């Protein structure tokens, strides 16, 4: 048996708004939108995609799963993300070489150093 990662699902209060924010951040395309949520992908048919689905409750705790992103220039990307509405988050990472951030709904993600 083989498994392939198809989709990452992000629970949020406003799927349309958060998907549009991530679309701006990533440059990915909306490949699906219906009453269940909004799906972004690098291009149609490419996986994994990210699906933003609505939940009633607000985020209250640290994510159990988060996305790690690798930019060409970590410092420039962190500044760009801050200007788009992301925030820095302290989850106890100390002086780690990555930067922990949160999207406008508080979902954590990391910006790693270029590899």
C-alpha positions in Angstrom: 0.0 0.0 0.0 1.3 3.5 -0.8 0.1 6.8 0.6 0.2 10.2 -1.0 -0.5 13.4 0.8 -3.4 15.0 -1.0 -4.5 18.0 1.1 -3.8 19.8 4.3 -6.9 21.1 6.1 -6.9 24.3 8.1 -9.8 25.0 10.4 -10.7 28.7 10.6 -13.5 31.2 11.3 -13.4 32.8 7.8 -12.2 30.4 5.1 -12.5 32.9 2.3 -10.6 35.7 4.0 -7.9 33.3 5.3 -7.5 31.5 2.0 -7.1 34.9 0.2 -4.4 35.9 2.7 -2.5 32.6 2.1 -3.0 33.0 -1.6 -1.2 36.4 -1.4 1.5 34.8 0.8 2.2 31.8 -1.4 1.1 32.9 -4.9 -0.9 29.7 -5.1 -4.2 29.5 -7.0 -7.7 28.9 -5.8 -8.5 25.5 -7.2 -11.8 24.9 -5.5 -14.4 27.0 -3.6 -17.8 25.8 -2.3 -19.8 25.8 0.9 -17.2 23.4 2.5 -14.4 25.9 2.1 -11.6 27.2 -0.2 -8.8 25.1 -1.6 -5.4 26.5 -2.7 -2.7 24.7 -4.7 0.5 25.6 -6.5 -1.3 24.8 -9.7 -4.4 22.8 -10.7 -3.8 19.2 -10.1 -0.7 19.7 -7.9 -0.7 18.4 -4.4 -0.7 18.8 -1.6 -3.2 21.5 -1.6 -4.4 23.5 1.5 -8.1 23.5 2.2 -9.6 26.2 4.5 -12.8 25.0 6.2 -15.0 26.9 8.6 -15.4 26.0 12.3 -17.4 27.9 14.9 -14.8 28.1 17.6 -11.8 30.4 17.8 -8.3 28.9 18.0 -7.3 28.6 21.6 -4.1 26.6 21.9 -0.8 26.0 20.0 -1.3 24.0 16.8 -0.6 20.3 17.0 0.5 20.5 13.3 2.0 23.4 11.5 3.5 24.2 8.1 7.2 24.9 7.6 8.1 27.2 4.7 11.6 27.7 3.1 12.2 31.0 1.4 15.2 32.2 -0.5 15.8 34.9 2.1 14.5 34.3 5.6 14.8 37.8 6.9 13.2 39.4 3.8 10.3 36.8 3.9 9.7 37.4 7.6 9.4 41.2 7.0 7.1 40.6 4.0 4.9 38.3 6.0 4.7 40.9 8.9 3.7 43.6 6.4 0.9 41.3 5.2 -0.5 40.8 8.6 1.4 37.8 10.1 2.7 38.1 13.6 5.7 36.6 15.4 4.8 34.0 18.0 6.8 32.7 21.0 5.9 29.0 21.6 9.1 28.4 23.6 11.4 28.0 20.6 14.2 30.0 22.2 17.0 30.9 19.8 16.0 28.4 17.1 17.2 29.2 13.5 13.6 29.3 12.3 11.0 32.0 12.9 7.6 31.0 14.3 4.8 33.1 13.0 1.0 33.1 13.0 -1.5 33.9 10.2 -4.3 36.4 10.8 -6.4 33.7 12.6 -3.5 32.6 14.9 -2.4 29.4 13.1 1.3 29.0 13.6 3.8 28.3 10.8 7.5 28.5 10.6 9.8 30.3 8.2 13.1 28.3 7.9 16.4 29.5 6.7 17.2 28.9 3.0 18.6 25.5 2.3 
